[in-house]
Amino acid sequence: MGRKFFVGGNWKCNGTGEEVKKIVSTLNAGEVPSGDVVEVVVSPPFVFLPLVKSTLRPDFHVAAQNCWVKKGGAFTGEISAEMLVNLGIPWVIIGHSERRLLLNESNEFVGEKVAYALSKGLKVIACVGETLEQRESGSTMEVVAAQTKAIADKVSNWANVVLAYEPVWAIGTGKVATPAQAQEVHSELRNWFQANASPEVAATIRIIYGGSVSGANCKELAAKPDVDGFLVGGASLKVVIFFLFLPLPFAFSSWLLVGLMRYLMLPLPSTA
């Protein structure tokens, strides 16, 4: 059985209560493939998790953007895995480059967080990726392999992990890895799992791409054999654009065409 396509929307630190309600309402109205074809997960800020969880369509799922490395306690400002489980949140993003770079989360710390979240029953979108300096020095695979190994040192069962390759130099910059560059890294990561985990893990783990992917390049990226989906950032807040990332055979259904034209402020076609 093939790997199910995965599309995640990371809303980051954006939105108000009213804006979130509008986003969820638009998501709920959309035409999408069945859950047998694609798995859709959206990740709002922590304060909106209960709102989104209670109002989002049941075939879409919700992720937190981070969680703490151990059980709750005297850790001001942190959210524990147990709290997310208590809220009924099934997914969490861990190791995003913004936390690695801005908050100095090390590979080892990320590995411990992934392992703890999994031990409490959460599913994890684990992020890896290189900076521009690392890519230009030719050390991309050395970097992402080390990041992946730090997780593998703590995790033996990868069934509930989706690995997101997000080249740091392409996040929020408008730059994007070419489909060939993305496929090269995804393929090498799969080879890494073949050599360091098992052939089964290598064949089944979903490796998704997350570096300034857009509606313009997502179809070509998705056609690559080792690209199993996307982790979409700011574009996921624009729901009509977000739907373009889904593997829709009816990508320009009347609903989507009208929504897209309204978003682009184009005149609607005549119905005559």
N, C-alpha and C positions, 0 to 999 in steps of 0.2 A: 504494500500500500504506500502511495506517495506521501510526501510531507505536506500537511495542510498549510496553505498560504496563511500568513499572519500579518495583520496590519495594526500597529499600535499608534495612538495619538497622544503625544506628551504635551500637555497644555502649559507646562512649566509654571512660572509664577505670574499667571495672567487671569483676568476675569473678575467680574462682580457677580453677585447672586443673580441679578436679572440677566446678565450676559450668559451665564451658565445655563439658565433655564431656556433661553432662546437656542443655544447650541444643542441642548438635549432634545428640544422639541423638533428641531430640524433633522437631527440624527434619527429620531423615532419615525419621521415621516418618509425617510428615504427607502428606495427600492434597492435591495442588496441580495447577493447570492445567499444560499442557505449556509448554515453552520457547518455543513459537510464540505463546503468549498473553501470557506475562509473564516478565520477566527479574528474577531475585531475586539480590541481592548483600548479603552480611553483612560487617560491618567490626569485627572484634575488636581488642583492643589488640595492639600489635606483638608482645609476647612470646608470644601465642597464635596468631599467623598460621600457623606450620607445623603445629600441632596441628589447627586448623580446616581448613586446606587438605588435609591428608591423610585426614581422616575425614568431611568434609562430602559429602553426595550430589552427584553430578557435574552435575546440572542447576541447582544453585545455585553462585554464584561468591563470591569473597572479595576484599575491598578493605582496603587499609591506610588509616589515618586521617589520614595526612600523609606527605609526603616532602620531602627537602631540595631546594634550588633548583639544585644543580649536582652534579657528580660528587663522590664521597666524598673524604675527606681529613681535615684537622685541624679537624673540626667536631663537637666532643664532644656526644654525646647525639642526634645526627641520624641519620636513615636515608636512604640514597640511593635514587633510582629504580632504579639498577643492582642494588642489593641485592634490591629487590622483584621485579625481573625474574628474578634468579637463583633466588629462592624459588618462582617460578611464580605470583606474585600478579598477577592481570590488572588490578585496579582500584585507584584511590586517591582519597580525599576530599581536596580542596584548598580552602582559603579558608573553612573553617567559621567561623562568627561567634565562637565561643569563642577561636579562635586570632587572629582579627582584633582582638578586643577585649582579651583577656588578654595576648597576646604581641605586640600592636601590629603585626601583619602588614598592610602597606599594600596598596592596590589594585594598585600596580605590582609589588610583591613577589609577590603572589598570581598575577598574570599571568605573571611569569617562571617561577614554579613549575609552573603549568599547562603552559606551552610546553615546559619541559624534560622533564616527565613524559611528555608526548605524544611527544616526540622519541625517547624510549627505549622506546616501544612500549606504554606503559601507557594504559589508559582512565581518564578523569577524571570524577569527580562534583565540579563546580565550584560553590561556594556563593556566593550573593549575598543581601542583605537589609538592611532598614533598622531603626534603633532606634525606640523609642517617641517620643522627642523629634523625630526626623526625620519620622515619620508624622504626628504632630500638627502639625508646621509645614508640611505639604503637600508635602514634598520627596521622597516615596518614590521616584517614578520617576527623579528626578534622581540619587538615590543609587544605585539598582540599575543605571541606565544607565551611570553612571561606573564601577561595579565591573565590569560586563560589557565596557565599552569597553577597560578595562585588560587584559583577557584577549584581546579581539579585536585589540589592537595587536600582540600577540605570536603569535596563532594565526590561520591562514587556513583550515585544514581542521577542521571541527567534527564530523566523523563519529564520533569516539570521545569526545565530550564530552556529558555529561548536565548540564544546568543545574538546580541546586536553589535555589528561592526559599524562604528561611527568614527570615520577619520576626523580628528579634531579640527583639522585645517578646513574642513568643509561644513562645519556646523555654524549656521547663522551668518556665513560669509557670502553666500550666493555661489561659492565654488562647489563643485561636486566631482567626486571621482567618476571617471568615465565608466561605462558598463564593463569594459575590459579590465580596468583597475579593480573595480569592486569584485568581479568574478575571480580575479587572480587571488585576492586576499581570502575570499570565501572558500575557494578551492583549497588553498593552503591550510586554512583552519580545519577544514574537513579532513585533510591528510593528517593534521596534527592529532585529531581525535582518533583516527585510524591507528596511529602509531602509539598513542599514549593513553587511550581509553579502551576502545574496542571497535571492531568493524560495525557492530550493531549501533553503537552510539554515533559513529561517523555517518552512517546511512540515515539515521532517524532524527538527529538534532536539527532544529530549524535555526538557520543563520540568516538574520535579516539585516538590511542596510539602513543606516541612519545618518546620512550626511547631506543636508540641504537637498534632499530628494524633492522633486516637484512634479506637478501634473504633466509637465512637458517631457520629463525623462523617465518617469516611473515605468512605462510600458516596456521600454528597451531594457531597463535594469531587471524587471521581473522576468524577462525572457531568458535570462542567464540561468544555467542549470543549478547553480549553488546559491542563488539568491532566493530566499524563501519568504520574502515579504519586506516590510518597511517599519521603521520607527520614525514617525513623522513628528516634527517639532511644531513651529509656529503655523505652518500650513494647516495643521489639524484643527485650528480654531476657525478656519473658514470651511464650513462643513461641505459645501458644494465641491470645493477643491479636494477636500479629504476623500470624498467618494471616488474621485478619479484614481486613487491608489488601490481600490478594490478590483479584483479580477472580474469585472462586469462584462458579460457578453452583450449586455444592453447598456453599455456605458453612457450612451447618449439617448436614453429613453426620453420621452416627452417631459417627465418630471425633472430629470437632470438637465436637459437642454434649457428648459425655461429658467431653472434656478441658476445655471451658469451664466445665461445671458443677462439675467437680472444682476448677478454679482458683477459682471463686466460692464453693466450699464449700457447694454446694446439693445436696439429695438427688437421686440419680440416678432417672430415670423407671423405672417398672416395665416389665419385658420381657414381662409376661403379656399 
